[in-house]
Amino acid sequence: MSTQADAGRPAAAKGAGRPKPAPMSVTVLVPAAGSGSRMGGRVKKQFLLLNGMPVLAHTLRRLDDMPEVREVIPVVPEAELEECLEMCVDGQGLKKVRRVVPGGRERQDSVRNGLLAMEPPGGWVMVHDGVRPFVTREMVSALILALDGCDGAVLAVPAKDTLKEVGPDRLVRRTLDRRLLWHVQTPQAFPYRVIAEAFRKAYAEGFYGTDEASLVERYGGSVRVVAGSYANIKITTPEDMILAEAILAGGAGVVEMAAGKAGCEK
């Protein structure tokens, strides 16, 4: 198993057509190189034990079991490469994790390292947070279908709370129309040629986006929203660990009933 990314830059494939995704054509990049400062403690959130297994291992095992996925590439802090191999890959019976890649300074740098590590580059790319351990095959399948005719597809759930735009002085500037607002999740899916070109342009301009879709949007790409699940949580704070344990104990349906309607439920 390799622990280093290739040195070359991915080149965008030529051709304007968007062929339909096929099973076993998806590479999933799993960025898990964050510092986890909001979690506190000495153990980074991706290595915290959830039901006796690291959070990242839960995520990798779920992706590894999906027939649509060709390869899974975790991206972790360089200092934790061996720890990731020991805790989250070796002994887990994973068949599709053939390399672990060192992360970068920012999330975008880590995803770029994952793109550089793809062998061979091409097909469809999904980016999924290493600390979202409840990803399902239904989510992945829905994103694959949504890519037909689009440059990208992202999971999201409708906003439930009233959202306000606030200035530096903490005064409300305006109340946003909640009906038009969605909380974006991962996975996010793209044709390789689209995301590789978006990254190339972003680095040429020194632009850093808040997620992968924002890079595609910046350069005119069309991104479709797919209804996700409120149970597809990102573990960021200690409270999230409590919720994750509740999901494991009671099933995602507990969260769905409390949160309201969602799309990909299982």
C-alpha positions as CSV (number, residue, x, y, z in Angstrom):
1,M,0.0,0.0,0.0
2,S,1.4,3.4,-0.9
3,T,1.5,6.2,1.5
4,Q,2.7,9.0,-0.9
5,A,0.8,10.9,-3.6
6,D,2.1,11.2,-7.1
7,A,4.2,14.3,-7.9
8,G,2.3,15.2,-11.1
9,R,-0.6,17.6,-11.6
10,P,-3.9,16.1,-12.8
11,A,-4.7,17.1,-16.3
12,A,-8.3,17.7,-17.3
13,A,-9.6,15.2,-19.9
14,K,-10.6,16.6,-23.2
15,G,-14.1,16.5,-24.5
16,A,-17.3,18.3,-23.5
17,G,-19.5,15.3,-23.2
18,R,-20.7,14.0,-19.9
19,P,-20.9,10.1,-20.1
20,K,-23.2,8.5,-17.6
21,P,-21.5,7.1,-14.5
22,A,-21.1,3.3,-14.3
23,P,-20.7,1.0,-11.3
24,M,-17.1,0.6,-10.1
25,S,-16.1,3.9,-11.7
26,V,-16.1,6.0,-8.6
27,T,-13.0,7.0,-6.6
28,V,-13.8,8.4,-3.2
29,L,-11.3,10.9,-1.6
30,V,-11.7,11.0,2.1
31,P,-10.1,14.1,3.7
32,A,-9.4,13.5,7.3
33,A,-6.4,15.8,7.9
34,G,-8.1,18.5,10.1
35,S,-6.7,19.5,13.5
36,G,-10.0,18.9,15.3
37,S,-9.6,21.9,17.5
38,R,-13.3,22.2,18.3
39,M,-13.3,18.7,19.7
40,G,-10.7,19.3,22.3
41,G,-8.5,16.6,23.8
42,R,-5.3,15.0,22.6
43,V,-6.9,12.5,20.1
44,K,-7.9,13.9,16.8
45,K,-11.6,13.5,16.0
46,Q,-11.0,11.1,13.1
47,F,-9.3,8.6,15.5
48,L,-11.8,8.9,18.4
49,L,-13.4,5.6,19.2
50,L,-17.0,5.2,18.3
51,N,-18.4,1.9,19.5
52,G,-14.9,0.7,19.9
53,M,-13.7,1.7,16.4
54,P,-12.2,4.9,15.1
55,V,-14.6,7.3,13.5
56,L,-12.6,7.2,10.3
57,A,-12.6,3.4,10.2
58,H,-16.5,3.5,10.3
59,T,-16.5,5.8,7.3
60,L,-13.9,3.8,5.3
61,R,-15.7,0.5,6.0
62,R,-19.0,1.8,4.7
63,L,-17.4,3.1,1.5
64,D,-15.4,-0.1,1.0
65,D,-18.6,-2.1,1.0
66,M,-20.2,-0.2,-1.8
67,P,-20.1,-1.9,-5.3
68,E,-20.2,1.5,-7.0
69,V,-16.9,2.5,-5.5
70,R,-13.6,1.5,-7.3
71,E,-11.1,2.9,-4.8
72,V,-11.1,4.8,-1.5
73,I,-8.2,7.2,-0.8
74,P,-8.0,8.5,2.8
75,V,-6.0,11.8,3.2
76,V,-4.7,12.2,6.7
77,P,-2.0,14.3,8.5
78,E,1.4,13.2,7.4
79,A,2.4,12.6,11.1
80,E,-0.6,10.2,11.4
81,L,-0.1,8.1,8.3
82,E,1.1,5.1,10.2
83,E,-1.5,5.5,12.8
84,C,-4.2,5.6,10.1
85,L,-2.8,2.4,8.6
86,E,-2.7,0.6,11.9
87,M,-6.1,1.8,13.4
88,C,-8.3,2.3,10.3
89,V,-7.0,0.1,7.5
90,D,-4.9,-2.9,8.6
91,G,-7.2,-5.4,10.2
92,Q,-10.4,-3.9,8.9
93,G,-10.5,-6.2,5.9
94,L,-10.7,-3.2,3.5
95,K,-10.2,-4.1,-0.1
96,K,-10.5,-0.7,-1.8
97,V,-8.0,1.3,0.3
98,R,-4.8,0.8,-1.6
99,R,-3.0,4.0,-0.6
100,V,-3.1,6.5,2.2
101,V,-2.1,10.1,1.2
102,P,-0.6,12.9,3.4
103,G,-2.8,15.9,3.8
104,G,-2.0,19.6,3.2
105,R,-2.3,22.8,5.1
106,E,-6.0,23.4,4.2
107,R,-8.8,21.0,3.3
108,Q,-8.5,22.1,-0.3
109,D,-4.8,21.1,-0.3
110,S,-5.7,17.7,1.1
111,V,-8.2,17.0,-1.6
112,R,-5.8,18.1,-4.2
113,N,-3.2,15.6,-2.8
114,G,-5.9,13.0,-3.2
115,L,-6.5,13.9,-6.8
116,L,-2.8,13.7,-7.5
117,A,-2.7,10.2,-6.0
118,M,-5.4,8.7,-8.3
119,E,-4.1,5.8,-10.4
120,P,-5.3,6.1,-13.1
121,P,-6.9,9.5,-13.1
122,G,-10.4,9.6,-14.6
123,G,-13.9,8.5,-14.1
124,W,-16.0,10.0,-11.3
125,V,-14.7,11.5,-8.1
126,M,-16.5,11.8,-4.8
127,V,-15.1,13.8,-1.8
128,H,-16.4,12.6,1.5
129,D,-15.5,13.9,5.0
130,G,-13.7,11.3,7.0
131,V,-15.7,12.2,10.1
132,R,-19.1,11.6,8.5
133,P,-19.4,7.9,9.4
134,F,-23.1,7.4,8.4
135,V,-22.8,7.6,4.6
136,T,-24.9,5.1,2.8
137,R,-25.0,3.4,-0.5
138,E,-28.3,5.1,-1.3
139,M,-26.6,8.5,-1.0
140,V,-23.8,7.4,-3.3
141,S,-26.2,6.0,-5.8
142,A,-28.4,9.1,-5.8
143,L,-25.3,11.3,-6.5
144,I,-24.2,9.1,-9.4
145,L,-27.7,9.5,-11.0
146,A,-27.7,13.2,-10.4
147,L,-24.4,13.7,-12.3
148,D,-26.2,12.9,-15.6
149,G,-26.2,16.3,-17.4
150,C,-24.4,18.2,-14.6
151,D,-20.9,19.1,-13.6
152,G,-21.4,18.1,-10.0
153,A,-23.8,16.9,-7.4
154,V,-23.9,17.5,-3.6
155,L,-25.9,16.1,-0.8
156,A,-27.8,18.7,1.3
157,V,-30.7,19.0,3.7
158,P,-33.2,21.9,3.9
159,A,-32.5,24.6,6.5
160,K,-34.9,24.3,9.4
161,D,-34.1,27.5,11.3
162,T,-34.5,31.1,10.4
163,L,-31.2,32.4,9.1
164,K,-30.1,36.0,9.2
165,E,-27.2,37.9,7.6
166,V,-25.3,39.8,10.3
167,G,-22.7,42.5,10.0
168,P,-19.5,42.9,12.0
169,D,-21.4,45.1,14.5
170,R,-23.8,42.1,15.2
171,L,-26.7,44.0,13.6
172,V,-29.0,42.1,11.3
173,R,-28.6,43.1,7.7
174,R,-31.4,41.0,6.4
175,T,-33.4,37.8,7.0
176,L,-32.8,35.1,4.3
177,D,-35.5,33.1,2.7
178,R,-35.2,29.8,4.4
179,R,-37.1,28.0,1.6
180,L,-34.1,28.6,-0.7
181,L,-31.4,27.5,1.7
182,W,-29.9,24.1,2.2
183,H,-27.2,22.8,4.5
184,V,-24.6,21.1,2.3
185,Q,-23.1,17.8,3.2
186,T,-20.7,15.2,1.7
187,P,-20.2,13.2,-0.4
188,Q,-19.9,15.7,-3.3
189,A,-19.5,14.1,-6.7
190,F,-17.9,15.3,-10.0
191,P,-16.6,14.0,-13.3
192,Y,-12.8,13.8,-12.8
193,R,-12.1,16.2,-15.7
194,V,-14.4,18.8,-14.2
195,I,-13.0,18.8,-10.6
196,A,-9.4,18.5,-11.9
197,E,-9.8,21.6,-14.1
198,A,-11.6,23.5,-11.3
199,F,-8.7,22.8,-9.0
200,R,-6.2,23.8,-11.6
201,K,-7.9,27.2,-12.1
202,A,-8.3,27.8,-8.4
203,Y,-4.6,27.2,-7.7
204,A,-3.6,29.4,-10.7
205,E,-5.6,32.2,-9.1
206,G,-4.8,31.5,-5.5
207,F,-8.4,30.9,-4.7
208,Y,-9.6,28.7,-1.8
209,G,-13.2,27.7,-1.6
210,T,-15.4,26.5,1.3
211,D,-16.0,23.1,-0.4
212,E,-15.2,21.4,-3.7
213,A,-18.5,22.4,-5.3
214,S,-17.7,26.1,-4.7
215,L,-14.7,25.7,-7.0
216,V,-16.8,24.2,-9.8
217,E,-19.5,26.9,-9.3
218,R,-16.8,29.6,-9.5
219,Y,-15.8,28.6,-13.0
220,G,-19.4,28.2,-14.4
221,G,-20.1,24.6,-13.6
222,S,-23.6,23.4,-12.9
223,V,-24.1,21.7,-9.5
224,R,-27.2,19.8,-8.6
225,V,-28.5,19.4,-5.0
226,V,-29.6,15.9,-3.9
227,A,-31.7,15.5,-0.8
228,G,-29.5,14.0,1.9
229,S,-30.2,12.9,5.5
230,Y,-30.1,14.6,8.8
231,A,-28.4,11.5,10.2
232,N,-25.4,12.1,7.9
233,I,-23.8,14.1,10.6
234,K,-20.2,15.5,10.6
235,I,-18.5,14.8,13.9
236,T,-16.9,18.1,15.0
237,T,-17.7,18.6,18.7
238,P,-18.2,16.3,21.8
239,E,-21.9,16.7,21.4
240,D,-21.7,15.2,17.9
241,M,-20.1,12.1,19.4
242,I,-23.1,11.7,21.7
243,L,-25.4,12.0,18.7
244,A,-23.3,9.5,16.7
245,E,-23.6,6.9,19.6
246,A,-27.4,7.5,19.6
247,I,-27.6,6.8,15.9
248,L,-25.6,3.6,16.3
249,A,-27.8,2.5,19.2
250,G,-31.2,3.6,17.8
251,G,-30.7,3.8,14.1
252,A,-30.8,6.8,11.7
253,G,-34.6,6.8,11.9
254,V,-34.4,8.3,15.4
255,V,-32.7,11.4,13.9
256,E,-34.9,11.6,10.9
257,M,-38.1,11.6,13.0
258,A,-36.7,14.3,15.2
259,A,-35.4,16.4,12.3
260,G,-38.2,16.0,9.8
261,K,-38.3,14.8,6.2
262,A,-35.1,13.9,4.5
263,G,-34.1,12.3,1.2
264,C,-31.6,9.4,1.4
265,E,-32.8,7.7,4.6
266,K,-30.9,4.4,4.8
